[in-house]
Amino acid sequence: MINLKELTDQFINAAVGHGKGTLSGDSDRTNREHDRIIETLKSIHSADPSFEVLVPLLQNEDMSVRTWAATYLLPHQTERALKVLDDASKEKGLVAFSAGITANEWREGRLKLLID
């Protein structure tokens, strides 16, 4: 049986690690955490296809967690997810820059999510 709490915790840990890897320039860590995020999202999706479990993460203190959650909520809670990405894009750093690109690509219809 899928435990959404455990999966949510795994997602948070991987997103935090991805953000740290991004900011430190550690591409190996960033890639490894990206793979963990996607695998965790696949598991979450099988039990929660609309990713409702990610909604509370839109308010997480960690920008990487917020932006990863917002990205996969775009098809389901578009307005809310775009606000999180737009707000994040006003900050400094690569995670903020990526949030802006993600929001723009979504608006232009070019964003292809690995899971939706």
Biotite code that builds the C-alpha atoms (Angstrom):
import biotite.structure as struc

atoms = struc.array([
    struc.Atom([0.000, 0.000, 0.000], chain_id="A", res_id=1, res_name="MET", atom_name="CA", element="C"),
    struc.Atom([1.253, 3.467, -0.859], chain_id="A", res_id=2, res_name="ILE", atom_name="CA", element="C"),
    struc.Atom([1.957, 5.711, 2.089], chain_id="A", res_id=3, res_name="ASN", atom_name="CA", element="C"),
    struc.Atom([1.465, 9.264, 0.835], chain_id="A", res_id=4, res_name="LEU", atom_name="CA", element="C"),
    struc.Atom([3.024, 10.764, 3.965], chain_id="A", res_id=5, res_name="LYS", atom_name="CA", element="C"),
    struc.Atom([6.257, 8.857, 3.371], chain_id="A", res_id=6, res_name="GLU", atom_name="CA", element="C"),
    struc.Atom([6.222, 9.744, -0.311], chain_id="A", res_id=7, res_name="LEU", atom_name="CA", element="C"),
    struc.Atom([5.629, 13.396, 0.492], chain_id="A", res_id=8, res_name="THR", atom_name="CA", element="C"),
    struc.Atom([8.592, 13.337, 2.883], chain_id="A", res_id=9, res_name="ASP", atom_name="CA", element="C"),
    struc.Atom([10.733, 11.702, 0.173], chain_id="A", res_id=10, res_name="GLN", atom_name="CA", element="C"),
    struc.Atom([9.652, 14.385, -2.288], chain_id="A", res_id=11, res_name="PHE", atom_name="CA", element="C"),
    struc.Atom([10.532, 17.159, 0.171], chain_id="A", res_id=12, res_name="ILE", atom_name="CA", element="C"),
    struc.Atom([13.959, 15.665, 0.919], chain_id="A", res_id=13, res_name="ASN", atom_name="CA", element="C"),
    struc.Atom([14.757, 15.192, -2.767], chain_id="A", res_id=14, res_name="ALA", atom_name="CA", element="C"),
    struc.Atom([13.568, 18.709, -3.673], chain_id="A", res_id=15, res_name="ALA", atom_name="CA", element="C"),
    struc.Atom([15.657, 20.241, -0.881], chain_id="A", res_id=16, res_name="VAL", atom_name="CA", element="C"),
    struc.Atom([18.659, 18.221, -2.067], chain_id="A", res_id=17, res_name="GLY", atom_name="CA", element="C"),
    struc.Atom([18.041, 19.278, -5.659], chain_id="A", res_id=18, res_name="HIS", atom_name="CA", element="C"),
    struc.Atom([17.978, 22.924, -4.619], chain_id="A", res_id=19, res_name="GLY", atom_name="CA", element="C"),
    struc.Atom([21.186, 22.573, -2.613], chain_id="A", res_id=20, res_name="LYS", atom_name="CA", element="C"),
    struc.Atom([22.882, 20.793, -5.505], chain_id="A", res_id=21, res_name="GLY", atom_name="CA", element="C"),
    struc.Atom([21.712, 23.482, -7.916], chain_id="A", res_id=22, res_name="THR", atom_name="CA", element="C"),
    struc.Atom([22.943, 26.330, -5.735], chain_id="A", res_id=23, res_name="LEU", atom_name="CA", element="C"),
    struc.Atom([26.307, 24.700, -5.012], chain_id="A", res_id=24, res_name="SER", atom_name="CA", element="C"),
    struc.Atom([26.924, 23.669, -8.621], chain_id="A", res_id=25, res_name="GLY", atom_name="CA", element="C"),
    struc.Atom([27.007, 19.959, -7.725], chain_id="A", res_id=26, res_name="ASP", atom_name="CA", element="C"),
    struc.Atom([25.562, 18.531, -10.933], chain_id="A", res_id=27, res_name="SER", atom_name="CA", element="C"),
    struc.Atom([25.875, 14.909, -9.770], chain_id="A", res_id=28, res_name="ASP", atom_name="CA", element="C"),
    struc.Atom([23.769, 15.624, -6.695], chain_id="A", res_id=29, res_name="ARG", atom_name="CA", element="C"),
    struc.Atom([21.315, 17.725, -8.684], chain_id="A", res_id=30, res_name="THR", atom_name="CA", element="C"),
    struc.Atom([20.814, 14.959, -11.256], chain_id="A", res_id=31, res_name="ASN", atom_name="CA", element="C"),
    struc.Atom([20.508, 12.257, -8.594], chain_id="A", res_id=32, res_name="ARG", atom_name="CA", element="C"),
    struc.Atom([17.916, 14.276, -6.674], chain_id="A", res_id=33, res_name="GLU", atom_name="CA", element="C"),
    struc.Atom([16.025, 15.036, -9.889], chain_id="A", res_id=34, res_name="HIS", atom_name="CA", element="C"),
    struc.Atom([15.713, 11.314, -10.538], chain_id="A", res_id=35, res_name="ASP", atom_name="CA", element="C"),
    struc.Atom([14.471, 10.798, -6.957], chain_id="A", res_id=36, res_name="ARG", atom_name="CA", element="C"),
    struc.Atom([11.897, 13.569, -7.395], chain_id="A", res_id=37, res_name="ILE", atom_name="CA", element="C"),
    struc.Atom([10.535, 12.046, -10.599], chain_id="A", res_id=38, res_name="ILE", atom_name="CA", element="C"),
    struc.Atom([10.402, 8.507, -9.195], chain_id="A", res_id=39, res_name="GLU", atom_name="CA", element="C"),
    struc.Atom([8.624, 9.792, -6.077], chain_id="A", res_id=40, res_name="THR", atom_name="CA", element="C"),
    struc.Atom([6.170, 11.805, -8.185], chain_id="A", res_id=41, res_name="LEU", atom_name="CA", element="C"),
    struc.Atom([5.366, 8.695, -10.219], chain_id="A", res_id=42, res_name="LYS", atom_name="CA", element="C"),
    struc.Atom([4.524, 6.839, -7.002], chain_id="A", res_id=43, res_name="SER", atom_name="CA", element="C"),
    struc.Atom([2.455, 9.745, -5.693], chain_id="A", res_id=44, res_name="ILE", atom_name="CA", element="C"),
    struc.Atom([0.632, 10.020, -9.028], chain_id="A", res_id=45, res_name="HIS", atom_name="CA", element="C"),
    struc.Atom([-0.489, 6.383, -8.894], chain_id="A", res_id=46, res_name="SER", atom_name="CA", element="C"),
    struc.Atom([-2.381, 7.074, -5.646], chain_id="A", res_id=47, res_name="ALA", atom_name="CA", element="C"),
    struc.Atom([-3.146, 10.777, -6.119], chain_id="A", res_id=48, res_name="ASP", atom_name="CA", element="C"),
    struc.Atom([-3.415, 11.627, -9.862], chain_id="A", res_id=49, res_name="PRO", atom_name="CA", element="C"),
    struc.Atom([-4.196, 15.298, -9.240], chain_id="A", res_id=50, res_name="SER", atom_name="CA", element="C"),
    struc.Atom([-1.249, 15.667, -6.803], chain_id="A", res_id=51, res_name="PHE", atom_name="CA", element="C"),
    struc.Atom([-3.478, 17.086, -4.044], chain_id="A", res_id=52, res_name="GLU", atom_name="CA", element="C"),
    struc.Atom([-0.865, 15.961, -1.515], chain_id="A", res_id=53, res_name="VAL", atom_name="CA", element="C"),
    struc.Atom([1.497, 18.582, -2.997], chain_id="A", res_id=54, res_name="LEU", atom_name="CA", element="C"),
    struc.Atom([-0.832, 21.542, -2.350], chain_id="A", res_id=55, res_name="VAL", atom_name="CA", element="C"),
    struc.Atom([0.386, 22.199, 1.228], chain_id="A", res_id=56, res_name="PRO", atom_name="CA", element="C"),
    struc.Atom([3.954, 22.233, -0.107], chain_id="A", res_id=57, res_name="LEU", atom_name="CA", element="C"),
    struc.Atom([3.199, 25.423, -2.029], chain_id="A", res_id=58, res_name="LEU", atom_name="CA", element="C"),
    struc.Atom([3.792, 27.160, 1.298], chain_id="A", res_id=59, res_name="GLN", atom_name="CA", element="C"),
    struc.Atom([6.929, 25.247, 2.256], chain_id="A", res_id=60, res_name="ASN", atom_name="CA", element="C"),
    struc.Atom([9.794, 27.394, 3.546], chain_id="A", res_id=61, res_name="GLU", atom_name="CA", element="C"),
    struc.Atom([12.188, 25.923, 0.962], chain_id="A", res_id=62, res_name="ASP", atom_name="CA", element="C"),
    struc.Atom([11.923, 27.543, -2.468], chain_id="A", res_id=63, res_name="MET", atom_name="CA", element="C"),
    struc.Atom([12.939, 24.362, -4.276], chain_id="A", res_id=64, res_name="SER", atom_name="CA", element="C"),
    struc.Atom([10.144, 22.392, -2.576], chain_id="A", res_id=65, res_name="VAL", atom_name="CA", element="C"),
    struc.Atom([7.607, 25.123, -3.425], chain_id="A", res_id=66, res_name="ARG", atom_name="CA", element="C"),
    struc.Atom([8.651, 25.358, -7.061], chain_id="A", res_id=67, res_name="THR", atom_name="CA", element="C"),
    struc.Atom([8.798, 21.603, -7.662], chain_id="A", res_id=68, res_name="TRP", atom_name="CA", element="C"),
    struc.Atom([5.330, 21.219, -6.114], chain_id="A", res_id=69, res_name="ALA", atom_name="CA", element="C"),
    struc.Atom([4.013, 24.146, -8.145], chain_id="A", res_id=70, res_name="ALA", atom_name="CA", element="C"),
    struc.Atom([5.427, 22.722, -11.365], chain_id="A", res_id=71, res_name="THR", atom_name="CA", element="C"),
    struc.Atom([3.532, 19.455, -11.010], chain_id="A", res_id=72, res_name="TYR", atom_name="CA", element="C"),
    struc.Atom([0.390, 21.227, -9.844], chain_id="A", res_id=73, res_name="LEU", atom_name="CA", element="C"),
    struc.Atom([0.287, 23.399, -12.993], chain_id="A", res_id=74, res_name="LEU", atom_name="CA", element="C"),
    struc.Atom([-2.204, 21.146, -14.835], chain_id="A", res_id=75, res_name="PRO", atom_name="CA", element="C"),
    struc.Atom([-4.436, 20.846, -11.767], chain_id="A", res_id=76, res_name="HIS", atom_name="CA", element="C"),
    struc.Atom([-4.221, 24.186, -9.929], chain_id="A", res_id=77, res_name="GLN", atom_name="CA", element="C"),
    struc.Atom([-2.848, 26.445, -12.620], chain_id="A", res_id=78, res_name="THR", atom_name="CA", element="C"),
    struc.Atom([-3.492, 29.868, -11.124], chain_id="A", res_id=79, res_name="GLU", atom_name="CA", element="C"),
    struc.Atom([-2.212, 28.940, -7.697], chain_id="A", res_id=80, res_name="ARG", atom_name="CA", element="C"),
    struc.Atom([0.865, 27.168, -9.074], chain_id="A", res_id=81, res_name="ALA", atom_name="CA", element="C"),
    struc.Atom([1.741, 30.070, -11.377], chain_id="A", res_id=82, res_name="LEU", atom_name="CA", element="C"),
    struc.Atom([1.549, 32.508, -8.462], chain_id="A", res_id=83, res_name="LYS", atom_name="CA", element="C"),
    struc.Atom([4.064, 30.423, -6.511], chain_id="A", res_id=84, res_name="VAL", atom_name="CA", element="C"),
    struc.Atom([6.394, 30.232, -9.520], chain_id="A", res_id=85, res_name="LEU", atom_name="CA", element="C"),
    struc.Atom([6.043, 33.948, -10.257], chain_id="A", res_id=86, res_name="ASP", atom_name="CA", element="C"),
    struc.Atom([6.718, 34.869, -6.623], chain_id="A", res_id=87, res_name="ASP", atom_name="CA", element="C"),
    struc.Atom([9.760, 32.602, -6.522], chain_id="A", res_id=88, res_name="ALA", atom_name="CA", element="C"),
    struc.Atom([11.082, 34.077, -9.766], chain_id="A", res_id=89, res_name="SER", atom_name="CA", element="C"),
    struc.Atom([11.419, 37.466, -8.035], chain_id="A", res_id=90, res_name="LYS", atom_name="CA", element="C"),
    struc.Atom([14.039, 36.037, -5.665], chain_id="A", res_id=91, res_name="GLU", atom_name="CA", element="C"),
    struc.Atom([17.731, 35.558, -6.423], chain_id="A", res_id=92, res_name="LYS", atom_name="CA", element="C"),
    struc.Atom([19.569, 32.465, -7.592], chain_id="A", res_id=93, res_name="GLY", atom_name="CA", element="C"),
    struc.Atom([19.230, 29.597, -10.025], chain_id="A", res_id=94, res_name="LEU", atom_name="CA", element="C"),
    struc.Atom([16.143, 28.087, -8.384], chain_id="A", res_id=95, res_name="VAL", atom_name="CA", element="C"),
    struc.Atom([14.360, 31.425, -8.764], chain_id="A", res_id=96, res_name="ALA", atom_name="CA", element="C"),
    struc.Atom([15.537, 31.749, -12.366], chain_id="A", res_id=97, res_name="PHE", atom_name="CA", element="C"),
    struc.Atom([14.279, 28.240, -13.111], chain_id="A", res_id=98, res_name="SER", atom_name="CA", element="C"),
    struc.Atom([10.882, 29.080, -11.569], chain_id="A", res_id=99, res_name="ALA", atom_name="CA", element="C"),
    struc.Atom([10.527, 32.006, -13.966], chain_id="A", res_id=100, res_name="GLY", atom_name="CA", element="C"),
    struc.Atom([11.463, 29.872, -16.967], chain_id="A", res_id=101, res_name="ILE", atom_name="CA", element="C"),
    struc.Atom([9.004, 27.161, -15.883], chain_id="A", res_id=102, res_name="THR", atom_name="CA", element="C"),
    struc.Atom([6.146, 29.667, -15.562], chain_id="A", res_id=103, res_name="ALA", atom_name="CA", element="C"),
    struc.Atom([6.967, 31.224, -18.927], chain_id="A", res_id=104, res_name="ASN", atom_name="CA", element="C"),
    struc.Atom([7.210, 27.874, -20.701], chain_id="A", res_id=105, res_name="GLU", atom_name="CA", element="C"),
    struc.Atom([3.837, 26.844, -19.212], chain_id="A", res_id=106, res_name="TRP", atom_name="CA", element="C"),
    struc.Atom([2.186, 30.064, -20.379], chain_id="A", res_id=107, res_name="ARG", atom_name="CA", element="C"),
    struc.Atom([3.642, 29.591, -23.864], chain_id="A", res_id=108, res_name="GLU", atom_name="CA", element="C"),
    struc.Atom([2.369, 25.989, -24.000], chain_id="A", res_id=109, res_name="GLY", atom_name="CA", element="C"),
    struc.Atom([5.863, 24.543, -24.308], chain_id="A", res_id=110, res_name="ARG", atom_name="CA", element="C"),
    struc.Atom([6.301, 22.910, -20.900], chain_id="A", res_id=111, res_name="LEU", atom_name="CA", element="C"),
    struc.Atom([6.277, 19.120, -21.072], chain_id="A", res_id=112, res_name="LYS", atom_name="CA", element="C"),
    struc.Atom([5.940, 17.555, -17.654], chain_id="A", res_id=113, res_name="LEU", atom_name="CA", element="C"),
    struc.Atom([7.369, 14.076, -17.155], chain_id="A", res_id=114, res_name="LEU", atom_name="CA", element="C"),
    struc.Atom([4.249, 13.104, -15.194], chain_id="A", res_id=115, res_name="ILE", atom_name="CA", element="C"),
    struc.Atom([0.826, 14.634, -15.534], chain_id="A", res_id=116, res_name="ASP", atom_name="CA", element="C"),
])
